[in-house]
Amino acid sequence: MRSNSLVGAYILIGLGIYFLLQKQGWLPNLGPLLSEWWPLILIIIGVAMILRRRSRD
């Protein structure tokens, strides 16, 4: 059950990294949906979720 609860955090971190790399031009652009800072916000939310989970255990 614990590994399932961290899946969302890892997905958010992965999406954030993907879109940040895309924003830097290292990956192809998939659309105009990107704004300036939201990939970084996804990464921060994911890391916070992981840290909160680990502090509970």
VOBAMI-391950 format. One line per field, with one value per residue: residue in three letters; chain; x, y, z of N, C-alpha, C, O in turn. Coordinates in Angstrom, 1 decimal, padded with zeros to 4 digits. Atoms other than C-alpha are relative to their C-alpha. Layout:
% residues N
residu [ALA;...]
chaine [A;...]
n_x [X;...]
n_y [Y;...]
n_z [Z;...]
ca_x [X;...]
ca_y [Y;...]
ca_z [Z;...]
c_x [X;...]
c_y [Y;...]
c_z [Z;...]
o_x [X;...]
o_y [Y;...]
o_z [Z;...]
This chain:
% residues 57
residu [MET;ARG;SER;ASN;SER;LEU;VAL;GLY;ALA;TYR;ILE;LEU;ILE;GLY;LEU;GLY;ILE;TYR;PHE;LEU;LEU;GLN;LYS;GLN;GLY;TRP;LEU;PRO;ASN;LEU;GLY;PRO;LEU;LEU;SER;GLU;TRP;TRP;PRO;LEU;ILE;LEU;ILE;ILE;ILE;GLY;VAL;ALA;MET;ILE;LEU;ARG;ARG;ARG;SER;ARG;ASP]
chaine [A;A;A;A;A;A;A;A;A;A;A;A;A;A;A;A;A;A;A;A;A;A;A;A;A;A;A;A;A;A;A;A;A;A;A;A;A;A;A;A;A;A;A;A;A;A;A;A;A;A;A;A;A;A;A;A;A]
n_x [000.8;-000.9;-000.6;001.1;000.2;-001.1;000.0;000.4;-001.2;-001.0;000.6;-000.1;-001.4;-000.4;000.6;-000.7;-001.3;000.3;000.4;-001.2;-000.9;000.7;-000.1;-001.4;-000.3;-000.7;001.0;000.9;001.2;001.2;001.1;-000.2;000.5;-001.1;-000.2;-001.4;-000.5;000.7;-000.7;-000.7;001.0;000.3;-001.2;000.0;001.1;-000.3;-001.0;000.7;000.8;-000.9;-000.5;001.1;000.2;-001.1;000.0;001.0;-000.5]
n_y [-001.2;-001.2;-000.3;-000.6;-001.4;-000.8;000.0;-001.4;-001.0;000.3;-000.4;-001.5;-000.3;000.4;-001.0;-001.3;000.1;000.1;-001.3;-000.9;000.3;-000.4;-001.5;-000.4;000.3;001.3;000.9;-000.7;-000.7;000.7;-000.9;-001.3;000.1;-000.2;-001.4;-000.2;000.7;001.2;001.2;000.0;000.1;001.5;000.7;-000.3;000.7;001.5;000.1;-000.2;001.2;001.1;-000.4;000.1;001.4;000.5;-000.5;000.7;001.4]
n_z [000.0;-000.1;001.3;000.8;-000.4;000.5;001.4;000.5;-000.1;001.1;001.3;000.0;000.2;001.4;000.9;-000.1;000.6;001.5;000.6;-000.2;001.1;001.2;000.0;000.3;001.4;000.1;000.5;000.9;-000.6;000.2;000.1;-000.7;-001.3;-001.0;-000.5;-000.4;-001.2;-000.5;-000.2;-001.2;-001.1;-000.1;-000.7;-001.4;-000.6;-000.1;-001.0;-001.3;-000.3;-000.4;-001.3;-001.0;-000.3;-000.7;-001.4;-000.8;-000.2]
ca_x [000.0;002.9;004.4;001.0;000.7;004.0;003.1;001.3;004.3;006.6;004.2;004.1;007.9;008.3;005.8;007.5;010.9;009.5;007.9;010.9;013.1;010.6;010.6;014.4;014.2;015.7;012.4;009.9;007.1;003.8;001.6;001.1;-000.3;003.0;003.4;006.6;006.8;004.3;006.7;008.8;005.6;004.8;008.3;008.0;004.6;005.8;008.9;006.7;004.4;007.3;008.8;005.5;005.0;008.5;008.1;005.0;006.8]
ca_y [000.0;002.4;002.2;002.9;006.1;007.4;006.7;010.1;012.0;010.2;010.9;014.6;014.7;012.9;015.2;018.2;017.1;016.2;019.6;021.4;019.7;020.4;024.1;024.2;022.9;019.4;017.7;018.5;021.0;019.3;022.4;025.9;024.6;025.3;028.4;029.7;028.0;025.2;022.4;023.5;023.8;020.1;019.0;020.9;019.5;015.9;016.4;017.8;014.8;012.4;014.3;014.4;010.7;009.9;012.1;010.2;006.8]
ca_z [000.0;000.8;-002.7;-004.3;-002.2;-003.6;-007.2;-007.6;-006.3;-008.7;-011.6;-010.7;-010.5;-013.8;-015.6;-014.2;-015.3;-018.8;-019.3;-017.9;-020.4;-023.1;-022.1;-022.4;-026.0;-025.2;-026.0;-028.8;-028.0;-027.6;-027.6;-026.3;-023.0;-021.2;-019.1;-017.6;-014.2;-013.9;-014.5;-011.6;-009.4;-010.3;-009.2;-005.9;-005.2;-005.9;-003.7;-000.9;-001.1;-000.8;002.1;003.9;003.5;004.7;007.8;008.8;008.6]
c_x [000.9;000.5;-001.1;-000.3;001.0;-000.1;-000.4;001.1;001.0;-000.5;000.1;001.5;000.4;-000.6;000.7;001.3;-000.2;-000.3;001.0;001.0;-000.5;000.1;001.4;000.4;000.7;-001.0;-000.9;-001.2;-001.3;-001.2;000.2;-000.6;001.0;000.0;001.5;000.5;-000.7;000.7;000.8;-001.0;-000.3;001.1;-000.1;-001.1;000.3;001.0;-000.6;-000.8;000.9;000.6;-001.0;-000.3;001.1;000.1;-001.0;000.5;001.1]
c_y [001.3;000.4;000.6;001.5;001.0;000.1;001.4;001.0;-000.2;000.4;001.5;000.4;-000.3;000.9;001.3;000.0;000.0;001.4;001.0;-000.2;000.4;001.5;000.5;-000.3;-001.4;-001.0;000.8;000.7;-000.7;000.9;001.3;000.0;000.4;001.5;000.1;-000.9;-001.2;-001.3;-000.1;-000.1;-001.5;-000.7;000.3;-000.7;-001.5;-000.2;000.2;-001.2;-001.1;000.3;-000.1;-001.4;-000.6;000.5;-000.7;-001.4;-000.1]
c_z [000.0;-001.4;-000.9;000.4;-000.5;-001.5;-000.5;000.1;-001.1;-001.4;-000.1;-000.3;-001.4;-001.0;000.1;-000.6;-001.6;-000.5;000.2;-001.1;-001.3;-000.1;-000.4;-001.4;-000.1;-000.5;-000.9;000.8;-000.3;-000.1;000.8;001.4;001.1;000.4;000.5;001.1;000.5;000.1;001.3;001.2;000.1;000.7;001.5;000.7;000.2;001.1;001.4;000.4;000.5;001.4;001.1;000.4;000.8;001.4;000.8;000.4;001.0]
o_x [000.5;000.5;-000.8;-000.6;000.8;000.6;000.2;001.2;001.5;000.3;000.5;001.7;001.1;000.1;000.9;001.7;000.6;000.3;001.1;001.5;000.2;000.3;001.6;001.5;001.1;-000.6;-001.0;-001.7;-001.5;-002.4;001.2;-000.7;000.6;-000.1;002.2;001.6;-000.3;000.4;000.8;-000.6;-000.5;000.8;000.1;-000.9;000.0;000.9;-000.3;-000.9;000.5;000.6;-000.7;-000.5;000.9;000.5;-000.8;000.1;001.5]
o_y [002.2;001.6;001.4;002.3;002.2;001.0;001.9;001.8;000.7;000.8;002.0;001.3;000.5;001.3;002.0;001.0;000.6;001.8;001.9;000.8;000.9;002.1;001.5;000.0;-001.7;-002.1;002.0;000.1;-001.0;000.5;001.4;001.1;000.6;002.4;-000.9;-001.4;-001.8;-002.1;-001.1;-000.8;-002.0;-001.6;-000.6;-001.1;-002.1;-001.2;-000.6;-001.5;-001.8;-000.6;-000.6;-001.8;-001.4;-000.2;-000.8;-001.9;-001.2]
o_z [-000.6;-001.7;-001.7;-000.4;-000.7;-002.1;-001.5;-000.8;-001.6;-002.2;-001.2;-001.1;-002.1;-002.0;-000.9;-001.3;-002.3;-001.5;-000.6;-001.6;-002.2;-001.2;-001.0;-001.9;-001.3;-000.9;-000.8;001.7;-001.5;-000.4;001.6;002.0;002.3;-000.5;000.3;001.1;001.4;000.9;002.0;002.2;001.3;001.6;002.3;001.8;001.3;001.9;002.4;001.6;001.4;002.2;002.2;001.5;001.7;002.3;002.0;001.5;001.4]
